[in-house]
Amino acid sequence: MFLDEVEILVRAGAGGPGIVSFLREKFRPKGGPDGGSGGNGGSVLLVASTSLNTLVDFRYGPDFTAEKGTSGGSSHCAGRCGKDRILKVPPGTLVYDAETGALLGDLDTPDKVLLVARGGQGGRGNASFASSLQRAPRRAQGGLPGEERRLRLELKLLADVGLIGMPSTGKSTLISRISAARPKIAEYPFTTLVPNLGVVERDIKEPFVVADVPGLIPGAAEGAGLGHRFLRHVERTRVLVHLLDPTTERDPAEDHRAIRRELELFGSHLLDRRELVVLSKADTLPDPAAVAAELAEALGIPEVRAISAVTGQGIPELVRILARLVARDKAAESDLKTE
């Protein structure tokens, strides 16, 4: 099951109390205060783990509590600190305070860690209050409570390439052809109900991740179809592959404009993504090159590529082009970070 948004409650552990104790030994009848301090409570942390690609693990267990610290002991013994509660989330998870809406962190890289609830400090024992003016203090502190916070987790998939287009344009078939992903494929709209991720690594130097974004139709940005739920998953992509189906009664050029309008309504920055326009199902056309050229002219772009996920026509070249574009974008991003 794919889940990309969830609310959870996290509670850090309370600190353990300090104690009041005095040293009692046979030859040291007035050994003085020796009450130890309590241990700190455990904190709650989120860590991005590549072993996950959905938030479904949080659906049936929305409350997460870290361990409390234990109380101090005699002979200046400090209490044991509570264990931290570490929660694994998929890379690309945004963490919001559910009450204020404030963004607490973006776990956009694997192994990135975010502290979301700090454990309470342990209370001081009476030994820590001893001084030259107060040699036998009879007071100790209780432990402080840990932080409690309701969080909203929102997943934006980390994919290099996003496959977009109207329903039934061949996105699922393409991702199954170029990667090990095996989405459900059928001859009716909205076959794909959740985004699919696949890793493309055959015949290229550097693998890249591709995502199939389902359910885009006119009005998606306002809630029509399924696209309003999944448009967020194209926000982190480097390249968009826009698939157009020439076999429907609709005009492919108008389909392209309609999807572009939805991207603009969702966030105008999406229009800045590098886009490859691809004519799918080329095996059904008598002259796919001529249809692609005609479509390119109608859209006012230099080129439209024709492919067939059934026969494999044009797919190796498309994969090589995508690999070059992704590698080039990553190199440019790395150069910016080092400046």
SERO-4910 file (N, C-alpha, C, O; in steps of 0.05 Angstrom, whole numbers):
BEGIN
 pado doro    nc1    nc2    nc3   cac1   cac2   cac3    cc1    cc2    cc3    oc1    oc2    oc3
  Met    A     17    -24      0      0      0      0     17     25      0     37     27     15
  Phe    A     10     44    -17     25     69    -18     10     90     -2    -14     94     -5
  Leu    A     25    104     16     14    125     32     34    148     33     58    143     40
  Asp    A     26    172     25     45    194     23     39    218     41     52    239     39
  Glu    A     19    215     59     13    236     78      1    224    103    -17    207    100
  Val    A     10    231    126      0    219    151      6    238    174     26    253    173
  Glu    A    -10    237    195     -5    251    220      3    231    242     -9    210    244
  Ile    A     22    239    258     31    222    280     35    239    305     39    264    303
  Leu    A     34    227    328     40    240    353     66    229    365     68    204    368
  Val    A     85    246    371    110    237    382    113    248    410    107    271    415
  Arg    A    123    232    428    128    240    456    156    232    464    164    209    463
  Ala    A    172    252    472    198    246    482    196    236    511    176    242    524
  Gly    A    216    222    521    214    211    548    220    233    569    235    252    564
  Ala    A    207    230    592    212    249    614    239    242    628    247    219    628
  Gly    A    251    263    639    276    258    654    270    245    681    249    249    693
  Gly    A    288    228    690    285    215    716    290    234    739    305    253    736
  Pro    A    277    230    762    281    248    785    308    243    799    318    220    799
  Gly    A    319    264    810    342    261    828    332    252    855    308    253    861
  Ile    A    350    242    872    341    232    898    356    246    920    377    257    916
  Val    A    344    244    944    357    254    969    369    230    983    354    211    990
  Ser    A    395    230    987    408    207   1000    433    217   1014    446    237   1006
  Phe    A    439    204   1036    463    211   1051    480    186   1055    470    164   1059
  Leu    A    506    190   1054    525    168   1057    524    157   1085    527    172   1105
  Arg    A    520    131   1088    519    118   1114    539     95   1114    534     74   1103
  Glu    A    563     99   1126    583     78   1129    592     77   1158    590     96   1173
  Lys    A    603     54   1165    610     49   1192    629     70   1204    625     79   1226
  Phe    A    650     76   1189    670     95   1200    667    123   1188    684    140   1192
  Arg    A    644    128   1174    639    155   1163    609    162   1169    592    163   1151
  Pro    A    604    166   1194    576    171   1202    564    196   1190    540    198   1189
  Lys    A    580    215   1182    570    239   1170    584    243   1142    598    263   1137
  Gly    A    579    224   1126    592    224   1100    581    245   1080    594    251   1060
  Gly    A    558    256   1087    548    278   1070    528    268   1049    524    244   1046
  Pro    A    517    286   1034    497    279   1013    510    264    990    531    271    981
  Asp    A    496    243    981    506    228    958    484    220    939    486    200    924
  Gly    A    462    236    938    440    229    920    447    237    892    455    260    886
  Gly    A    444    218    873    451    223    845    428    235    830    405    235    838
  Ser    A    435    246    806    415    259    789    402    238    771    413    217    765
  Gly    A    377    245    762    363    227    744    374    228    716    387    247    708
  Gly    A    368    207    701    377    206    673    359    222    655    335    225    661
  Asn    A    370    232    633    354    246    614    335    228    599    341    204    594
  Gly    A    312    238    591    294    223    575    303    219    547    318    236    537
  Gly    A    294    199    534    301    194    506    287    214    487    265    223    494
  Ser    A    299    220    465    287    238    445    275    222    422    280    198    420
  Val    A    259    235    406    247    222    382    261    234    358    261    259    355
  Leu    A    271    217    341    285    226    317    274    212    292    266    189    293
  Leu    A    274    227    270    267    215    244    292    213    227    309    231    227
  Val    A    295    190    214    318    186    196    308    176    169    291    158    168
  Ala    A    320    187    148    312    179    121    326    153    114    350    151    115
  Ser    A    310    133    107    320    107    101    312     98     72    289    100     65
  Thr    A    332     89     57    327     81     29    311     54     28    303     46      7
  Ser    A    307     42     51    292     17     51    262     21     49    247      2     47
  Leu    A    254     47     51    225     53     50    219     72     27    236     88     19
  Asn    A    195     69     16    185     89     -4    156     96      0    143    106    -18
  Thr    A    146     91     24    119     98     31    117    103     61    135     94     76
  Leu    A     97    117     70     92    123     99     72    104    111     62    109    133
  Val    A     67     81     98     46     63    107     52     52    135     33     44    149
  Asp    A     77     50    143     83     39    170     72     56    192     69     46    215
  Phe    A     65     81    187     54     99    208     24     98    209     12    111    226
  Arg    A     11     84    191    -18     85    190    -32     73    214    -52     83    223
  Tyr    A    -21     50    223    -35     35    244    -22     39    272    -30     27    291
  Gly    A     -1     55    273     12     60    299     20     89    300     44     95    299
  Pro    A      1    108    303      7    136    300     19    149    324     27    173    323
  Asp    A     22    135    347     34    146    371     61    133    376     63    109    377
  Phe    A     81    150    381    108    140    385    121    154    409    122    179    409
  Thr    A    130    138    428    140    149    453    168    139    458    174    115    455
  Ala    A    186    157    466    213    149    474    213    141    503    194    145    518
  Glu    A    235    128    511    237    117    538    244    139    559    258    158    553
  Lys    A    233    136    582    238    155    604    266    150    616    277    128    614
  Gly    A    277    170    628    302    167    643    295    155    671    273    159    681
  Thr    A    314    141    682    309    129    709    319    148    730    335    166    725
  Ser    A    310    143    755    317    160    777    347    156    785    358    135    780
  Gly    A    358    176    798    385    174    808    387    154    831    366    145    842
  Gly    A    411    148    839    415    129    861    434    140    881    444    163    879
  Ser    A    438    125    902    456    134    923    485    131    913    490    120    891
  Ser    A    504    139    929    532    138    922    538    153    897    555    146    881
  His    A    524    176    893    528    193    870    521    180    843    531    189    822
  Cys    A    506    158    843    500    144    819    478    159    803    456    164    813
  Ala    A    484    166    778    464    179    761    446    158    749    454    135    745
  Gly    A    421    167    744    402    149    731    409    144    702    424    159    690
  Arg    A    399    122    691    404    115    664    387    132    645    363    137    651
  Cys    A    399    142    624    384    158    604    365    140    588    372    117    582
  Gly    A    342    150    581    323    135    565    333    132    536    348    149    526
  Lys    A    325    110    524    333    105    496    318    123    477    294    128    481
  Asp    A    332    133    457    319    149    437    300    132    420    305    108    416
  Arg    A    279    144    410    260    130    392    267    139    364    264    163    357
  Ile    A    277    121    347    285    128    320    265    117    300    260     93    299
  Leu    A    253    135    285    232    128    266    243    131    238    253    152    230
  Lys    A    242    110    222    251    111    194    229    121    176    206    112    178
  Val    A    236    139    158    218    149    138    231    148    111    256    146    109
  Pro    A    216    149     89    228    149     62    243    175     57    234    196     66
  Pro    A    265    174     42    278    199     33    258    216     17    243    205      1
  Gly    A    258    242     22    239    259      9    216    267     27    197    280     18
  Thr    A    217    259     53    195    265     71    198    293     82    219    301     93
  Leu    A    176    309     81    175    335     93    161    332    120    141    318    122
  Val    A    171    346    140    160    343    167    149    370    176    164    390    177
  Tyr    A    123    371    182    110    395    190     99    392    219     92    370    227
  Asp    A     98    415    233     83    415    258     54    416    251     45    435    237
  Ala    A     38    396    259     11    394    251     -7    417    261    -27    423    249
  Glu    A      1    428    284    -15    449    296    -10    477    284    -28    492    279
  Thr    A     16    483    279     23    509    269     27    510    239     26    531    226
  Gly    A     32    486    227     38    485    199     66    491    191     73    492    168
  Ala    A     83    496    212    111    504    207    127    479    196    123    457    206
  Leu    A    144    484    176    161    463    166    184    459    185    200    478    190
  Leu    A    187    435    196    208    429    215    233    419    202    255    422    212
  Gly    A    230    406    179    253    395    165    246    380    140    223    372    136
  Asp    A    266    377    123    262    363     97    283    341     96    307    347     93
  Leu    A    274    317     99    293    294     98    297    285     69    287    265     60
  Asp    A    312    302     55    314    300     26    338    283     17    342    279     -7
  Thr    A    354    273     36    377    257     28    378    232     47    370    234     70
  Pro    A    386    209     36    388    185     53    405    189     78    426    203     77
  Asp    A    396    178    100    410    178    126    409    206    140    421    209    161
  Lys    A    395    225    129    392    251    142    374    247    167    355    232    166
  Val    A    382    261    189    368    257    215    355    283    223    367    305    220
  Leu    A    331    282    235    317    305    245    307    299    273    292    280    277
  Leu    A    315    316    292    305    314    319    277    328    320    275    352    314
  Val    A    257    314    328    229    325    328    218    328    356    199    343    359
  Ala    A    229    315    376    220    318    403    243    312    422    254    290    422
  Arg    A    251    332    438    274    329    455    266    318    482    246    325    494
  Gly    A    282    299    492    277    286    517    280    306    541    296    325    539
  Gly    A    265    301    562    267    318    586    293    314    601    304    292    601
  Gln    A    303    335    613    327    333    629    322    320    656    301    325    668
  Gly    A    341    304    664    339    291    690    341    311    713    356    330    711
  Gly    A    327    305    735    328    322    758    354    319    774    367    298    773
  Arg    A    363    340    787    388    339    803    383    326    830    363    331    843
  Gly    A    402    309    838    401    297    865    412    317    885    424    337    879
  Asn    A    408    310    911    416    329    932    447    333    933    456    353    944
  Ala    A    462    314    923    491    317    923    500    342    907    520    354    913
  Ser    A    485    348    886    492    370    868    485    397    881    494    418    871
  Phe    A    470    397    903    463    422    916    482    428    940    480    450    952
  Ala    A    500    410    946    518    414    968    538    437    963    548    440    941
  Ser    A    543    453    983    561    476    981    573    481   1009    566    468   1028
  Ser    A    592    500   1010    604    507   1036    584    518   1055    588    517   1080
  Leu    A    562    529   1045    542    541   1063    519    522   1068    504    525   1088
  Gln    A    516    502   1051    495    482   1054    507    454   1051    508    443   1029
  Arg    A    515    443   1074    530    418   1073    512    394   1072    521    372   1063
  Ala    A    487    396   1080    469    373   1080    442    380   1068    422    380   1081
  Pro    A    442    387   1042    417    394   1029    398    370   1029    406    347   1024
  Arg    A    372    376   1033    352    355   1034    331    360   1011    307    356   1015
  Arg    A    341    368    989    323    372    967    335    360    941    359    358    938
  Ala    A    317    353    924    324    342    898    303    351    877    281    359    885
  Gln    A    310    350    853    292    359    832    278    335    818    290    313    815
  Gly    A    254    339    810    241    319    793    250    323    765    260    344    757
  Gly    A    248    303    748    256    305    720    236    322    704    212    323    710
  Leu    A    246    335    684    229    351    666    215    334    646    226    313    637
  Pro    A    191    341    638    176    325    618    189    328    591    202    348    585
  Gly    A    186    308    574    196    309    547    177    324    529    154    328    537
  Glu    A    187    333    506    170    347    488    149    329    475    154    305    470
  Glu    A    126    339    470    104    325    456     95    341    433     91    365    435
  Arg    A     92    328    410     86    344    386     71    326    366     77    303    362
  Arg    A     51    339    354     37    325    332     49    334    305     52    358    300
  Leu    A     56    314    289     70    319    264     53    311    240     37    292    242
  Arg    A     57    325    219     46    317    193     69    311    174     86    328    169
  Leu    A     70    286    165     91    277    147     80    277    119     58    265    114
  Glu    A     94    289    100     86    290     72    109    280     55    131    291     56
  Leu    A    104    260     39    125    248     23    124    260     -5    103    260    -18
  Lys    A    148    269    -15    151    276    -43    173    258    -53    197    260    -45
  Leu    A    166    240    -70    185    220    -80    210    232    -92    208    252   -106
  Leu    A    232    220    -86    258    229    -98    263    213   -123    274    191   -122
  Ala    A    255    224   -145    259    211   -171    274    231   -190    269    255   -189
  Asp    A    291    221   -207    305    237   -226    288    245   -250    289    267   -260
  Val    A    271    226   -258    254    229   -281    225    224   -274    220    204   -261
  Gly    A    207    241   -282    179    237   -278    164    232   -304    168    247   -323
  Leu    A    148    211   -305    132    205   -328    104    217   -324     90    210   -305
  Ile    A     96    236   -341     70    249   -339     54    245   -365     65    238   -385
  Gly    A     29    251   -363     11    249   -386    -16    241   -378    -21    234   -355
  Met    A    -35    242   -397    -62    233   -392    -63    203   -384    -44    189   -390
  Pro    A    -85    194   -372    -87    166   -366    -86    149   -392    -94    158   -413
  Ser    A    -74    125   -389    -73    106   -411    -55    115   -434    -61    107   -457
  Thr    A    -35    131   -428    -16    139   -450      8    121   -451     25    124   -469
  Gly    A     10    101   -433     32     82   -434     54     87   -414     75     76   -416
  Lys    A     48    102   -393     69    108   -373     76     83   -358    100     78   -354
  Ser    A     57     67   -349     63     43   -334     77     22   -351     96      9   -342
  Thr    A     70     20   -376     83      2   -394    112     10   -398    130     -7   -399
  Leu    A    117     36   -401    144     46   -405    162     40   -381    184     31   -384
  Ile    A    151     46   -357    168     42   -333    174     13   -329    195      6   -318
  Ser    A    155     -5   -337    160    -33   -334    181    -43   -355    194    -63   -351
  Arg    A    183    -28   -377    201    -36   -398    230    -28   -392    249    -42   -398
  Ile    A    233     -5   -378    261      5   -374    271      0   -346    294      6   -340
  Ser    A    254    -11   -328    263    -17   -301    251    -43   -291    237    -57   -306
  Ala    A    256    -50   -266    245    -74   -255    218    -70   -242    206    -89   -231
  Ala    A    207    -46   -244    181    -40   -233    160    -56   -249    162    -59   -273
  Arg    A    140    -67   -234    119    -82   -247     91    -72   -239     77    -85   -223
  Pro    A     84    -48   -249     58    -37   -242     35    -52   -256     40    -67   -275
  Lys    A     11    -49   -245    -12    -61   -258    -17    -46   -285    -17    -21   -285
  Ile    A    -22    -61   -306    -27    -49   -332    -53    -60   -344    -57    -85   -344
  Ala    A    -71    -43   -352    -96    -51   -364   -106    -31   -384    -95     -8   -385
  Glu    A   -125    -38   -400   -134    -21   -422   -158     -4   -413   -178     -3   -427
  Tyr    A   -155      9   -390   -176     28   -382   -163     50   -365   -141     46   -354
  Pro    A   -176     74   -364   -163     97   -350   -161     91   -320   -175     75   -309
  Phe    A   -141    105   -308   -136    103   -279   -130     75   -270   -137     67   -248
  Thr    A   -116     60   -287   -106     34   -278    -86     38   -255    -87     23   -235
  Thr    A    -69     57   -258    -49     63   -237    -61     82   -217    -69    104   -223
  Leu    A    -62     73   -192    -74     88   -170    -54    101   -152    -60    118   -136
  Val    A    -29     92   -154     -7    104   -138     17    107   -155     20     94   -175
  Pro    A     36    126   -147     61    128   -163     77    103   -161     78     89   -141
  Asn    A     91     97   -183    109     74   -184    137     84   -188    142    102   -203
  Leu    A    156     72   -173    184     79   -175    199     56   -188    194     32   -182
  Gly    A    218     63   -205    235     43   -217    263     54   -221    267     78   -225
  Val    A    283     36   -219    311     44   -223    320     35   -250    319     11   -256
  Val    A    330     53   -266    339     47   -293    370     45   -292    383     64   -284
  Glu    A    380     22   -299    409     18   -297    421      2   -320    446     -1   -321
  Arg    A    405     -8   -338    416    -25   -360    428     -8   -382    416     11   -391
  Asp    A    453    -15   -390    467     -2   -412    473     28   -408    476     42   -428
  Ile    A    474     37   -383    482     64   -378    503     64   -355    504     45   -340
  Lys    A    519     85   -353    540     86   -332    528     91   -305    535     77   -286
  Glu    A    511    111   -302    500    119   -276    470    113   -276    455    124   -292
  Pro    A    460     96   -258    431     90   -256    416    116   -248    427    134   -236
  Phe    A    391    117   -255    374    139   -246    346    127   -239    339    105   -248
  Val    A    331    143   -224    305    134   -214    283    148   -230    284    172   -235
  Val    A    263    132   -238    241    143   -254    215    138   -238    212    117   -226
  Ala    A    197    157   -239    171    155   -226    149    159   -246    149    177   -262
  Asp    A    129    141   -244    105    143   -260     84    158   -243     74    147   -223
  Val    A     76    182   -252     57    198   -237     29    194   -249     24    203   -272
  Pro    A     11    181   -234    -15    174   -246    -37    196   -244    -34    215   -230
  Gly    A    -58    191   -259    -83    206   -255    -84    235   -263   -101    249   -253
  Leu    A    -66    244   -281    -68    272   -290    -89    275   -311    -88    262   -332
  Ile    A   -108    293   -306   -128    301   -325   -133    331   -322   -125    342   -302
  Pro    A   -146    344   -340   -153    372   -336   -168    376   -310   -188    362   -305
  Gly    A   -160    396   -294   -172    400   -268   -158    386   -246   -168    388   -223
  Ala    A   -136    372   -251   -122    357   -230   -113    375   -208   -115    367   -184
  Ala    A   -103    399   -214    -93    417   -193   -115    425   -173   -109    432   -151
  Glu    A   -141    424   -182   -163    431   -165   -176    407   -153   -196    409   -138
  Gly    A   -166    383   -159   -177    359   -146   -190    339   -165   -198    318   -156
  Ala    A   -191    345   -191   -202    325   -210   -184    302   -213   -159    305   -212
  Gly    A   -195    278   -218   -179    254   -222   -163    248   -197   -172    251   -175
  Leu    A   -139    238   -202   -121    231   -179    -97    249   -178    -82    248   -159
  Gly    A    -93    266   -198    -68    281   -201    -63    300   -178    -40    305   -172
  His    A    -85    312   -166    -80    331   -144    -66    318   -121    -52    331   -106
  Arg    A    -69    292   -118    -55    277    -96    -26    272   -102    -10    270    -84
  Phe    A    -20    270   -128      7    261   -135     24    281   -150     47    275   -157
  Leu    A     13    305   -156     29    325   -170     54    332   -154     75    340   -165
  Arg    A     52    330   -127     76    337   -111    100    320   -117    123    328   -112
  His    A     95    296   -128    117    277   -133    133    284   -157    154    272   -162
  Val    A    125    304   -173    142    313   -195    158    337   -188    175    347   -203
  Glu    A    154    348   -163    168    373   -156    198    369   -153    213    388   -157
  Arg    A    207    345   -146    236    341   -142    249    328   -167    274    324   -166
  Thr    A    235    323   -188    247    310   -211    265    330   -226    261    354   -225
  Arg    A    284    319   -240    302    335   -256    292    338   -285    296    358   -298
  Val    A    279    317   -295    269    316   -323    241    305   -323    235    286   -308
  Leu    A    224    316   -340    197    305   -344    195    293   -372    204    305   -391
  Val    A    184    269   -373    178    256   -398    148    257   -402    133    244   -387
  His    A    139    273   -421    110    277   -426    101    258   -448    108    262   -472
  Leu    A     86    238   -441     77    218   -460     50    227   -472     32    235   -458
  Leu    A     48    225   -499     24    231   -513     15    207   -529     31    194   -542
  Asp    A    -11    202   -529    -22    179   -542    -36    187   -569    -55    202   -568
  Pro    A    -25    178   -591    -37    185   -617    -61    169   -625    -73    174   -646
  Thr    A    -69    149   -609    -90    130   -617   -117    138   -607   -137    125   -614
  Thr    A   -119    159   -591   -145    167   -580   -159    187   -598   -147    196   -618
  Glu    A   -184    193   -592   -198    212   -608   -190    241   -600   -197    260   -614
  Arg    A   -176    244   -578   -168    270   -569   -144    279   -586   -130    263   -599
  Asp    A   -140    306   -587   -117    318   -601    -93    316   -582    -94    328   -561
  Pro    A    -71    302   -590    -48    300   -572    -36    328   -565    -27    331   -543
  Ala    A    -37    347   -584    -27    373   -578    -43    387   -556    -32    400   -538
  Glu    A    -69    383   -556    -86    395   -536    -82    381   -509    -83    393   -488
  Asp    A    -78    354   -510    -71    340   -485    -46    351   -472    -45    355   -448
  His    A    -26    357   -489     -1    368   -479     -6    395   -465      4    400   -443
  Arg    A    -21    412   -478    -26    438   -467    -42    436   -441    -38    451   -422
  Ala    A    -61    417   -440    -78    414   -416    -61    405   -392    -65    416   -370
  Ile    A    -43    386   -396    -26    377   -374     -7    399   -365     -2    402   -341
  Arg    A      3    414   -384     21    436   -378      6    457   -361     18    469   -343
  Arg    A    -19    462   -367    -35    481   -352    -38    471   -323    -37    487   -304
  Glu    A    -41    445   -319    -44    434   -292    -18    437   -276    -18    443   -252
  Leu    A      5    433   -290     31    437   -277     34    466   -268     44    472   -246
  Glu    A     26    484   -285     28    513   -279     10    521   -256     18    536   -238
  Leu    A    -14    510   -255    -33    516   -233    -23    505   -207    -27    517   -186
  Phe    A    -11    482   -208      0    470   -183     24    485   -173     27    489   -149
  Gly    A     41    493   -191     65    508   -184     80    516   -209     90    499   -223
  Ser    A     82    542   -214     93    551   -240    122    542   -243    132    540   -266
  His    A    136    536   -221    164    526   -223    166    500   -238    187    493   -248
  Leu    A    144    484   -239    145    459   -253    149    462   -283    159    444   -296
  Leu    A    141    485   -293    145    490   -322    174    494   -329    182    493   -352
  Asp    A    191    499   -308    220    503   -313    235    477   -316    258    477   -324
  Arg    A    222    454   -310    235    429   -312    240    422   -342    225    429   -360
  Arg    A    263    410   -347    269    400   -374    248    380   -382    243    361   -367
  Glu    A    236    383   -405    215    365   -413    221    352   -440    229    366   -459
  Leu    A    218    326   -441    219    311   -467    191    303   -474    178    289   -459
  Val    A    182    311   -498    156    302   -507    159    277   -524    175    276   -543
  Val    A    144    257   -516    147    230   -528    120    220   -538    100    221   -524
  Leu    A    120    212   -563     96    200   -575     97    170   -570    115    156   -579
  Ser    A     78    160   -554     78    131   -547     62    115   -568     49    126   -586
  Lys    A     64     88   -565     48     70   -582     54     73   -611     36     72   -628
  Ala    A     80     78   -617     88     83   -645     83     58   -662     81     60   -687
  Asp    A     81     34   -650     77     10   -665     49      9   -678     44     -7   -696
  Thr    A     31     27   -669      4     27   -681      2     47   -704    -20     48   -717
  Leu    A     23     61   -710     22     82   -731     37     72   -756     57     59   -755
  Pro    A     26     78   -780     39     70   -805     65     86   -810     84     75   -820
  Asp    A     66    111   -801     90    128   -805     94    145   -779     86    169   -779
  Pro    A    105    133   -758    108    148   -732    125    172   -735    120    192   -721
  Ala    A    146    172   -752    163    195   -755    148    219   -765    152    241   -756
  Ala    A    130    214   -784    115    237   -796     95    248   -775     92    272   -773
  Val    A     83    230   -760     64    239   -739     79    255   -717     69    275   -708
  Ala    A    103    246   -710    118    260   -690    127    287   -700    126    307   -685
  Ala    A    135    289   -725    143    315   -736    120    334   -737    123    358   -732
  Glu    A     97    324   -745     73    341   -746     65    351   -718     57    374   -715
  Leu    A     68    334   -698     61    342   -671     81    363   -660     73    381   -647
  Ala    A    106    359   -667    126    378   -658    120    406   -670    123    426   -656
  Glu    A    112    406   -695    105    432   -707     81    445   -694     80    469   -689
  Ala    A     61    428   -687     37    439   -674     43    450   -646     30    469   -637
  Leu    A     63    438   -632     70    447   -605     91    469   -606     96    482   -585
  Gly    A    103    473   -629    124    494   -630    149    487   -616    162    504   -604
  Ile    A    156    461   -616    181    451   -604    199    438   -624    189    430   -645
  Pro    A    225    436   -619    243    425   -639    238    396   -647    241    388   -670
  Glu    A    230    379   -627    229    350   -633    209    336   -615    206    343   -591
  Val    A    195    317   -625    180    298   -610    190    270   -617    192    263   -641
  Arg    A    196    254   -597    207    227   -602    185    207   -602    166    209   -586
  Ala    A    187    188   -620    167    166   -622    179    141   -610    201    133   -617
  Ile    A    163    128   -593    173    103   -580    150     82   -580    126     89   -584
  Ser    A    157     58   -576    137     37   -571    148     19   -548    168      6   -551
  Ala    A    133     19   -526    141      3   -503    136    -27   -509    146    -44   -495
  Val    A    120    -32   -530    114    -60   -537    136    -72   -553    146    -94   -547
  Thr    A    145    -58   -574    166    -68   -592    194    -59   -583    214    -71   -592
  Gly    A    196    -39   -566    222    -28   -558    233     -6   -576    254      4   -571
  Gln    A    218      1   -597    226     22   -615    232     49   -600    215     59   -585
  Gly    A    256     59   -604    263     85   -593    269     86   -564    277    107   -553
  Ile    A    266     64   -550    269     64   -520    299     65   -512    306     81   -495
  Pro    A    317     49   -524    345     52   -516    356     80   -519    371     89   -502
  Glu    A    349     93   -541    359    120   -546    347    139   -525    361    157   -515
  Leu    A    321    136   -518    308    153   -498    322    149   -471    327    169   -457
  Val    A    328    125   -464    342    120   -438    369    133   -437    377    145   -417
  Arg    A    384    132   -459    411    144   -460    409    175   -458    425    187   -444
  Ile    A    389    186   -471    385    215   -469    378    224   -440    389    243   -430
  Leu    A    360    209   -428    353    215   -400    376    212   -381    380    228   -363
  Ala    A    393    191   -386    416    187   -369    435    211   -371    447    220   -351
  Arg    A    439    221   -396    457    244   -400    446    269   -386    461    284   -374
  Leu    A    420    274   -389    407    298   -377    409    297   -347    414    317   -334
  Val    A    404    274   -335    405    271   -306    433    275   -296    438    289   -277
  Ala    A    453    262   -310    481    265   -302    490    294   -304    504    304   -287
  Arg    A    481    308   -325    489    336   -329    477    354   -307    490    372   -296
  Asp    A    452    348   -299    439    364   -278    452    359   -251    456    378   -235
  Lys    A    459    334   -246    472    328   -220    500    341   -219    507    351   -198
  Ala    A    514    342   -241    540    355   -242    538    384   -237    554    396   -222
  Ala    A    518    397   -249    513    426   -245    506    431   -216    515    451   -205
  Glu    A    489    414   -204    481    417   -176    505    415   -158    508    429   -138
  Ser    A    523    396   -164    547    392   -148    566    416   -150    577    424   -130
  Asp    A    568    427   -174    585    451   -177    574    475   -161    590    490   -149
  Leu    A    548    477   -159    536    499   -144    541    496   -114    546    516   -100
  Lys    A    541    471   -105    546    466    -76    574    472    -68    580    479    -45
  Thr    A    593    468    -87    621    472    -80    630    501    -83    653    508    -75
  Glu    A    614    518    -95    622    546    -99    620    561    -72    626    585    -72
***
